[in-house]
């Protein structure tokens, strides 16, 4: 797979970079608000700005972009030994990092939408991840995902 350049985060303000790094750690809006010392509404505003500047609406993709740009993900549970993943699970993780949702995973993995949703849930459970963003963060911290794997173009 060709190497892609890390995303350019220079358009982000220092506060937006901080919020993005906390998203990359798999934190939710309430946790980010507490860490940064602002309201959840303010965090949502920062996220709108970040999404607009980076051209994506997917939270897992934001986490992936931050990690590809050099953020060292420190999600909850990263200290645990990561499970052995099948090829199908690894592909699913890469798809989630690229912003794919259940229907897209189903199409690529040649399974029904319902089966894809169950597959994603089992993968998250296996990883001990609360959601897809947390799974992407864990995958980066465990070196399952790598910067040279590329990402979906905008």
N, C-alpha and C positions, 0 to 999 in steps of 0.2 A: 504494500500500500504506500502511496507517495507521502512524503513528509509535508505537513502543512505548517505554515508560519503560526506562531502563537497569536491569539487575538490581540488587537491593539486596544488597550484599556485606557489610553491617555486622555480620552474625552471625558472620563469620569472624574468627578471631584474627589478629594480625599475621603469625605464622608461616604460617598457612593462606593468607593473602593472598599471601605471598611464593611459596609453592609454586604457587598458582594462576597467578601471573604467569609463572612458569617453564614451566608447562604451556602457557600462552598463547604462549610463545616457541617452542613445539614441542619442548621437551626431554623426554627419557625419564626414567624413575625414577632410573636410575643417575646420569645427568647432574645431575638435581635434587639427589640426595643429596650429590654432590660439592660442588655450589655452596653448599648450605645447611649442610653439615658434619654430616650425620646419616646413618644407615644407610638402605638401600633399604626395609627393613621399616618404618622410621619414616615415610618418604615415603608408603608405601602406607597407613599409618594416617592420616596427614594427608589423603590423597585420599579415604579412606572418610568422614572427617568432613566434608570439603568437599562431597562428593556427597550426603551425608545432609542437610546444611544447605541446599543449593541445589536438591535434588530431581531430580538427574539422574545417570545412570551413564555418560553418553557423554563421553569425553575431548575430542573435537572441539567438543562443545557447551559444555564448561567453558571451552575456549579462546575460543569465541565470546562467552560471557557476560562473561569478563574484559575482552575488547576493547570490548564494548558498554558496559561500566561505566567505560571510560576508559583501560584499559591500552594503552600503545603497543607493539604486538608488535614484537619484535626477533629474528625467527627467523634461523637460518643460511640463507644464500642470498638474503636479502631485498634485498641490494644489486644483485643481477642484474636485468636488464631483464625485466619479466614478459612472458610470451607473450600473444599475442592469443588470447582465448578465444571460442569459439562460444557462442551462446545456450544450447545444451544443456549445455555445460561450466559456464557461469555458474550455471545452475539447479542442476546437480549440486553445485557448491560450496556454494550456499545450503542445499541439503538436508543436506549433510554437517555444516554449521555448526549445523543444527537437530537434529542427532543421528541423522539417517537412516542406515540401513545399506543394503547392496546390494539387498535385497528391496524396500525402500521406494523407492529410487532407480528400480528397475526398474518399479515400479507407476506412479510419477509420469511417468517418461520413456517409458512404453509400450514396454518392451523386456523380453526374458527376463532372468532372474536372472543367467545366465552372461554375457550381453551386458553387463549393467550392471556386473558385476565387472570385465570387460575394459575397459569405458569408464572406470570409476573409476581403474583401474591406469594407463591411458594418460594420463588427466588428471594424476595424481600425477607420472608420468614427465615429462610436458610442463612441469610447474611445477618440477621438480627437488625434489619433496617426498618425504620418507621414508615418510610415512603421512598419514592424513586430518587428524590434529591439526596436523601441520606444514603441510599445504595450507591449512587454515583460517587459521593464523597468517600464512602468506605472503599470502593473500588480503587480510587486514586490513592488513598492512604496505604492500601495493601499492595499497590503496584500492579493491580489487575489491568487498569487502564494506563496508557502511556501517551505522552505528547505526540509521538511520531505516528500514531494510529490515524490521525486525521479526524475531521468532523465534517458534518454536513455543511455545505457552503450556504451563505445567506443569499 
